[in-house]
Amino acid sequence: MALEEKISLRPALPSDAPALAELFRASIEELAQEDYSEAQIDAWAGVADDEPAFAQKIAGSLTIVALCAGEIAGFASLKGADVVDMLYVHPNAARKGVGTQLCDALEKLAAARKAMILKADVSDCAIGFFALRGYEPLQRNMVFLGDEVLGNTTMTRKLAAVTGQVQ
């Protein structure tokens, strides 16, 4: 993906589930290597192996897809009014604005839903991204996936829900 390529957003479709599961795996396998062990990465990426359950998770939230040159470059989900449930970018699209556009959209949607605070359980490899956006760490968590334990951090950001402006 060239930097000058336009990124467009659209709602996720049920037919996107296999591609989103593949992107989820690729993102974790390539972008989390510095922060998690191989066993932890395998356990985390393995969440997408049950594609019907993964598709149901996607459908159960407001999920948006980022496209670049007609290809899915990332996706993000807003659970309820105030929780970033998932934000994943394809490794080839990392650090090219895809995550920023997805997060901008989720923040606007959360504000439109009158959320005052947006919360995300952030992987160790994404803490810097969220911190640069003004999210502050609230607590450290342990996630149990099979025999593996992964750490993440709950981070929050105040929103100005009345005006729809993000602070």
C-alpha positions in Angstrom: 0.0 0.0 0.0 1.5 3.3 -1.1 1.3 6.2 1.4 -0.6 8.3 -1.1 -3.3 5.7 -1.7 -6.7 6.7 -0.4 -8.2 4.8 2.5 -12.0 4.4 2.5 -14.1 3.0 5.3 -17.3 1.0 5.2 -19.4 -1.2 7.5 -18.3 -4.8 7.7 -20.4 -7.3 5.8 -21.1 -10.9 6.8 -19.1 -12.0 3.7 -16.0 -10.2 5.1 -15.6 -12.6 8.0 -13.1 -15.0 6.4 -10.9 -12.1 5.1 -11.1 -10.4 8.5 -10.1 -13.6 10.3 -7.1 -13.9 8.0 -6.1 -10.3 8.5 -6.5 -10.8 12.3 -4.1 -13.7 12.2 -1.6 -12.0 10.0 -1.7 -8.8 12.1 -1.0 -10.7 15.3 1.6 -13.1 13.8 3.7 -10.3 12.3 3.1 -7.2 14.4 3.2 -8.7 17.9 6.5 -10.6 17.7 8.4 -8.1 19.8 5.9 -8.1 22.7 4.6 -11.7 22.9 6.1 -15.2 22.8 5.5 -17.5 19.9 3.1 -19.6 22.0 1.2 -16.5 23.1 0.9 -15.3 19.5 -0.3 -18.8 18.4 -3.0 -18.8 21.1 -4.1 -15.2 20.3 -4.2 -15.7 16.6 -6.0 -19.0 17.1 -9.1 -17.1 18.3 -9.9 -16.7 14.6 -9.7 -20.5 13.9 -13.4 -20.9 14.8 -14.6 -18.7 11.9 -18.3 -19.0 12.8 -17.6 -17.7 16.3 -15.3 -15.0 14.9 -17.9 -14.0 12.4 -20.5 -13.8 15.2 -18.1 -11.5 17.2 -17.7 -9.2 14.2 -21.4 -9.1 13.7 -22.1 -8.5 17.4 -20.3 -5.1 17.4 -20.4 -2.1 15.1 -17.5 -3.2 12.8 -15.9 -1.0 10.2 -13.5 -2.1 7.5 -10.7 0.0 5.9 -10.1 -0.5 2.2 -7.1 0.6 0.2 -7.1 0.0 -3.6 -10.1 -2.2 -3.1 -8.3 -4.5 -0.6 -9.1 -4.8 3.1 -6.3 -3.1 5.0 -7.8 -3.2 8.5 -10.9 -3.3 10.7 -12.1 -2.1 14.0 -15.1 -2.8 16.2 -17.1 -0.7 18.7 -18.9 -2.7 21.3 -21.8 -0.9 22.8 -21.3 2.8 22.9 -17.9 3.0 24.6 -15.6 0.0 24.1 -13.0 -0.4 21.3 -13.4 -4.2 21.0 -10.9 -4.8 18.1 -8.5 -2.7 16.0 -6.4 -4.7 13.6 -4.3 -3.6 10.6 -2.8 -5.8 7.9 1.0 -5.8 8.3 1.5 -4.4 4.8 -0.7 -1.4 5.8 0.9 -0.8 9.3 2.0 2.7 10.0 0.3 4.1 6.9 -2.7 5.8 8.5 -5.1 2.9 8.5 -5.3 2.4 12.2 -5.6 6.2 12.7 -8.6 6.4 10.4 -10.2 3.4 12.0 -9.7 4.8 15.5 -10.9 8.3 14.4 -14.1 6.7 13.1 -14.7 4.7 16.3 -14.1 7.8 18.4 -16.7 9.8 16.4 -19.2 6.9 16.5 -18.7 6.6 20.3 -19.2 10.3 20.8 -22.4 10.2 18.6 -23.6 7.4 20.9 -23.2 9.9 23.8 -20.2 8.0 25.3 -18.2 10.2 27.7 -15.2 7.9 27.9 -14.0 5.4 25.4 -12.2 2.3 26.7 -9.9 -0.2 25.1 -8.1 -3.3 26.3 -4.8 -2.6 24.4 -2.2 -5.2 23.5 1.4 -4.4 24.5 2.3 -3.7 20.9 -0.5 -1.0 20.5 0.0 0.9 23.8 2.2 3.5 22.0 -0.4 4.1 19.3 -3.2 4.6 21.8 -1.1 6.8 24.1 -0.3 9.1 21.2 -4.0 9.5 20.7 -4.5 10.6 24.3 -5.6 7.3 25.9 -4.4 6.9 29.4 -3.6 3.6 31.2 -6.1 2.5 33.8 -5.2 -1.0 34.7 -3.1 -4.0 33.7 -5.0 -7.2 32.7 -4.3 -10.9 32.2 -6.0 -12.7 29.3 -6.2 -16.5 29.5 -6.2 -18.3 26.1 -5.9 -22.0 26.5 -2.6 -22.6 28.4 -1.3 -19.2 27.6 -1.6 -15.9 29.6 -1.3 -12.6 27.7 -1.0 -9.2 29.2 -2.8 -6.1 28.0 -3.7 -2.7 29.4 -7.1 -1.1 29.8 -6.7 2.5 28.5 -9.4 5.2 28.4 -9.9 8.5 26.6 -12.4 11.2 27.5 -14.8 12.2 24.7 -17.0 15.3 24.3 -20.2 13.4 23.4 -22.5 16.4 23.3 -20.6 18.1 20.4 -19.3 14.9 18.8 -15.8 16.3 19.2 -13.0 14.2 20.5 -10.8 15.8 23.2 
